[in-house]
Every structure is written in C-alpha cells, then in structure tokens.
Amino acid sequence: MSNDISTLEKPKMGDYKRHLLICTGPRCTENGEAQAIFETLGEKFKAAGIDKGELRVKRTRTHCFATCKSGPIMCVQPDGIWYYNVTEANLQRIIDEHLVGGRPVEELIYHRSNSEQLDTPCSMNLI
C-alpha cells in the first residue's frame, strides 16, 4: 500500500443531517438483536423518508461503546443523544419522534452530551 496521497482516490460521501451509530458487539446483546435491528434500518429509513434529502440519516454499526448494559445501544450525532433498550418498537419511536420530528425520546436516553462541551476534546477535562 502506497503512502503517497497523490495516488489515492479521495473517498466520497453524500450529505447527511444525522449519523446514527448502533453497537452490534456481542456484549451489548447476546442474541444478535442489535445486528438484526441494524439490518432493518435501510428499509425503515426509506419508509420514513430519511434515506435521502435534507433529513438523510447515515447509519454505521460499531463494535463497542463500552457501555454494555440494557442494549441495544444507539447514538445519534451530532445531537449527542445516547439511547438504550432500542427494541423494534423503541426504534420506531426514535425514527418518528427524533430523526423525523426532531424531538429526542427522553425516557430512552441514558446520556446526553452537553452542547457547551462539544467543542472540547474530552468532557472529563471540565471540572
């Protein structure tokens, strides 16, 4: 593999409003529920009209968020919203209320980034 950047093709990515990350690691859900949910996101996003256009949501599976309780775990960026217990029914609420409607589903949130801290490298530096 060449380290000469002039020979590399620059990746391309379409614009998106939000980026949804879902943990599909083995400790988050023992029976693969998170992976199964991830695999439905394309169809669900298309049905909700957030697969393209100005509300487009990009989706990515991750291996571990290191918060392995009450999964599946999902993070919505740049909103800084972290959801737990993302079942099929809860996922539909998150899509309808948050990703389409712009209102986070409060009772499913276990962590929220402080908007004042978003410009700092690590919130632990703020005491």
Secondary structure, DSSP 8 states (H G I E B T S, - for coil): ----GGGS--------SEEEEEE--TTT-TTSHHHHHHHHHHHHHHHHT-SSSTT-EEEEEES--S--SSS--EEEETTTEEE----HHHHHHIIIIIIITS---GGGEEEE--GGGTTSS-GGG--
